[in-house]
Amino acid sequence: MCVLSRKDALCPDYDKLVNVATMEFVYPFFDVDIRRIQVRKKQNRDVYNIKKKCLIFFLFVLQKLLSISIVIPVYNVEPYIADCLLSVMRQTYQGPIECIVVDDACTDNSMTIAKELIAGYEGPIEFKVLCHENNMGISAARNTGMDAASGDYLLYIDSDDYLSDDCLEVLARPLHEKLYDMVVGNFAAFGGESNARLWVEQGGVYEGDRLRKACFSKEVYIAAWNKLYSLCFLRHHNLVFFEGILMEDVLWNYCVVQRLSNMCVVKDVTYHYRIRRQSIMGQIKMNLGKTADSSYAIVKQIIDHEFVENTGYEPERMAYINSFFLKYMMRDFGNKARMRALYMYVREHWDYSPMKLFRAGLMPASQVKKHLYYVLPPLLGWWYLYLKIWKNSRK
């Protein structure tokens, strides 16, 4: 997919403008006039693409700033919610901002603090408060926020973290020249045993194979927060968070990356990530039973997606899936029957062949040896994998 530059957008030749494929945006009030013109010219024109081109015309020719929706799921973060909301209120970005706070049935004073801060705020940001009657988890809260969002782009924040004051300004800056499916910022961790940046890599534009290699090799972090998503891109591809599991970002990241056309990465720190035992990541370490259940669900969802999508044999993508599959096996070592059932399911439904990658020159022989449980017949492969994990568990 091509990306429209400002130079192209300012070109007086409208036919050139509307014939350039662009990002996923929708402005309904453009539907009548411009869509009617385009449908008359090309009856088979996809309406979705027409809406994209209309918004590009509006954004660049009329110099409109992008609107951004921020979604904050809130559940029992009384000591931290003020820092989070105040960081939103301090944003230097001059475009329209809406902030959607989703109360996931808090049992502490988190929402009391949040509502007091919002009531006393007199700035340009529009705040919305949505409530769940019962605690449904962070995935459901993010989905509720996404459904209510009306901006051109969407940003997720965890309610115990906070933004740099110029976060939105920095993340939106690349969109002044080109429009991307996703813009990713750097982040710094604090609390716990670490106060260092967890992720610093090269910035720039990623497309095609380079994009997928960067994401699946974890050059770009997995977390859903601190990433500016095109809202219409998410809705066009029906992307939502899988509810009721831990580690929901693993599955979300996989599904998003499979559909991205382009991505821009900036090296500036725009997000501050708090490390604490009570967080979702802390629950993963302490609640091994639910973690194993979540891992099982994620592996099956990814394998089912692979079976349906059949997107090829990129080594990085295979490594991403396989590493998570092995982590699941390690977490669920005590449940041999379920481990074996999942292994057999994977062998039946996932078209992963190390030998194909080896013959294509994409996998060295040493890696094929490590993946013998995919090369051997299923029964032998299962026992090889089980003994391998058993050996590792005794170290």
N, C-alpha and C positions, 0 to 999 in steps of 0.2 A: 504494500500500500504506500502511495506517495504521501508526502507531507507538504502542505502549502506554505510557502514562505511569504513574508510580508511584501516583498517585491512583486511576487505574482499576484497577491491579493489586491494590491493597489493598481494593477494593470487595468486600463479602461476597457479592454476587450472582455466583455462579460462571458462570451462563449469559452474563452480560454479559462476563465475563473471556474465556471461550473463543470468543466471537463476534467479538472484535476481532482483525483480521489483524496479525501481528507479525513479528519478525525470524526469521532462519533459524538455529535451534539444534536440537540433538537430545540428549535424555537417555534412553537406551534403557530404563532401569528404570521409566520412566513408561509404557512402551508398553502393558502388559497391561491395567491397570485403566482408565485414562482413555481409551485408544483404544477399548476395548470399549464403554464408555459412549457415546462419540461416534458410533461406527459404528452402534450400535443406533438412535441418534436421527436420524442422517443417513447413509444408506448410501453416498451419493456423496461423502462428506467426503474430501478429499485427506489421506492419511496424513502427508504432509510438513507440512501446515499444523497438523495436530493436534500433532505433535511440537514445533513452534514454540511453540504455546500452553502446552503442558505445561511447557516450560522457563521461560517467562515467569512462570508461576505459582510455580515453584520458586525462581527468582531473586529475585523481588520480595516474595512473601508470606513466604518463609522467610529472606529477607535474605542469600542466598548471594552471595559475591563471584565475579565472572567469573574463570574460569581462562584464562590466556594462554600460548600456545606461541610461543617465539622460534626462528627458523630462521637458522642462520649457515653459509653455504657457505664452506669454507676451501680455498684453494689458494695456496701459496707466499707467505704474508704474515708471515713470521717476525718482522720488526721491529714489526708492528702488532697481532698477535693478542692479546697480553696486555692492551693497552688496551681492546680490544673486549670480551673476556670479563670483565675487572674491572668494566667499566661495567655489565654485566649483573648481576654479583654485588652491586653497590651499589644496586640498584633499591629504592625505598622503597615500592613497591606491596605491599599486605598480602594480596592474593589469591593463589591457587595459580599458580605459574609453572613451566613446563618449558622448558628450553633444549636444542635439538637442534643439535648441531655435526656437519656433514657434511664428512668428509674426502674431497675430490675428487682423491685420489691425489697428495698433496703430495710434492714431491721435496726439500724443505728441512726445517727443524726446527719448522715451524709446529705440527704435531700433537703433537710432544714437549712443547712449551711448554704447549699447550692441556691435554693430559692431566695434566701436573704441577699446573697451576692447579686443575683440576677435582678431582683427588685430594686437594688440600689444603683444599678448600672445605667448610665445615661448616654452611652456612646452609640455608634452607628450599627453595631452588630445586632442582628435579630436573634433572640433566644427563643427556643421552643422546649417545653418540658413534656415528655411522654412517659406514661406509667404502665408497667406490667402489674397485673393483679397478683401473680405468683412469680417466684424466682425461676427464670427460664434459662439462665446462663448467658455468657458473653456473646455467643453466636447469635442467639435469638435477639438480643438487644441491638447488636449491630445491624441485623436484618430489619428490625423495626425502624432504626434510624435511617437506613438506606431507603426504605419505602417512603419515608416522609421527606426526604431530601429534595430540594428543587434547584440546586446549583448546577453549574457546568462541570465542576470537579468536586470530588469527595475526599475528605481526609478523616481517618480514624485516629482517636487518641484513647489510650487506656487511662482511666480516671486517677490512677496513682502516679502518673507521669506528668510532665509538663513540656510546653513548647518554648523554643527560643523566641524572643520578641519579634524577630524578623522571619520566622519560619515560613509563613504563607508568602511573604514577599519574595524570599529566596526560591521557594519551590515553584512559584508562578513565573519567575523571571525567564526561564527558557521558553515559555509559551508566548512571549512577546514576538519571537521570531518564527517558531514552529510550534505546532500542536502535537502533543504526544498522547498515547494511550495512558501512560503512567510516568510520573516524575518521582524520583526517589532521593531522599536526603540522607545525610550522615547522622549518627546519633552518638551520644555519650552516656555511659552508665555510671551510676553513683549508688551509694549504699552498699550494704553487705561487705564483701572483701575487695570490691573493685571500685575505683574512681577513674578508670581509664576508658578511652574510646574502645568500643568493641568492634567497630567496623570502619576501616578507612581503605578505600580502594580508588582506582582511577575513575574520574568522572568522565562524562561524555555521552554520546548517543549510541544506543544499542538497537540493532535490528536483526531480524532473521536468526540464523544459526548462532551468531555471536550473542544475541540476547538470551537465547535459551541455554547456551553453554554457561553464561555468567550466572544465571539464576539457579540452574540445576547443580552447578558445581559449588554453590553457596558463596560465590564471589559477591553476590547481592543477598543480603539477609532475608530470611523467610518471613519475618513478622509482617502483619498487615498494617500496623501503624507507621506513621511518618512517610506515607506514600500517597501522592496526589493522583487519584484515579479519575479518568473520564467517566462521569456518571452514566452517560448514554452508552458507553462501551460496556459497562457492567450490566446495564439493563438489556441491551441488545443481545448479549450472550447469556442472559438469565443466570448470572453469577450471584450466588448467595452462600452464606456460611452454613456448613453442615451442623445442625443443632444437636445438643446433648452429649458432646464429647469434649475431652481435653485435647490440647495440641491441634485445635481447629485451623491454625494458620498453616500447618503443613499441607493439608488438603486444599485450602483456599489458594495458597501460593502456586501449587501445582496446576490447578484449573485455570487460574489467571494467566500464568506464563504460557500455557499451551495456546492461548488465544491472542496474546499480545502481538501487535504489528511493530511497535516501536516503543522505546523507553529512553528517558533521559535521566542520568545520574549526576547529582551535584555533590561535591565533597564537603560543603559547609555543614557544620553541626546545626541541625534544626530541631532536634528532639532530645529530651533528657529522660532516660529510662531508669526507673528506680528498681533496685534489686531488693526483694523482701521475701521472707518465708511464707507469708500469707497470700502471695500472688498466685496466679495460675501456674507459673513455672514452679513455685514452691510446692503446690499441690501435686504436680507431676512426680516430684521426687518422693513425696510422703505417701501418696495414695497409689501404690503399685497395682492394686486390683483394678481401679477405674482407668489407670493409665494403660493397662493391658487390654481392657475392653475397648478403649478409644483407639489404640493402635490397630486392633483387629478390624474395627469398623473402617479406619482410614485406609488400611491395606486393601480391603475388599473394594472400597469405593474407587481407589486408584486403578486397581486391576480391572474392574468393570468398565471404567472410563477408557482404559487402554484397549480393551476388547472391542468397544464400540467405535472409538475414534481411529484406531489403527494408524498412528501417526509416524511410524518409522522406527529406526534403530539408532537414534542418537545415543552415543555412549554415556554422556553426562546425564541424560534423562533416565537411562537405565540404572546408573549408579545411584541417583537420587532415590528411586523407588526401592532398589535392592537394599540400600543402607537402612532405610526405614523398616523394611521387611525383617531384616536381621535384628534390628533393635527390638521389634515386637517379639521375636522369638526369644530373645534374651530376657525380656520382662515377664514373659508368660511361661518360663521354663517349667514351673510346677504343674502346668496343665498340658500334659503330653498329648492327650486326645485332641484338644483344640489346636495345638501346634501342628499335629499331623494333618488334621482336616484342612487347615489353611494352606499348608504346603501343597497338598494334593489339589486344592482349588487353584492355587497359583500356577501349578504345572499344567493344569487343564485349560485355563483361560488366558494366561499371559504369554504372548508370543515372544518370549525373551530367549534368544539363542546366543550364548557366548561364542559358539563355533562360527556362526554367521558373521559376527563382529570380527573374529579372528581372521577368517578367510578374506574379509573386506579390508584388512589391515587397520582396523579401528580398535583392536584390543590385543595387548601383548599376551604371550603364552602364559606368563606368570599370573595374569588376572584370570585366564581361563581355568588354571589350576585351582585358584581360590573359589571358583564358581562351579566346581565339579558336581555339586548337588543339582545343578540345572542341566548338566551334560549326561550324567548317568541315568539309567532307567529310573522312573519315579520311585519304586520301592527302595532300590539301592541308594538313590539320591537322598531319600528321607533319612535313612539310617546314617548316612555319611554326615548329613547336616546335624542330626541329633547328637551324634558323638562329638562333633566339632564344638557345638554349643556347650555340651556337658564338660568337655575338656576346659573351655574358657571359663566356665562357671566355677571351677575348682581352683583357679589361679588366685 
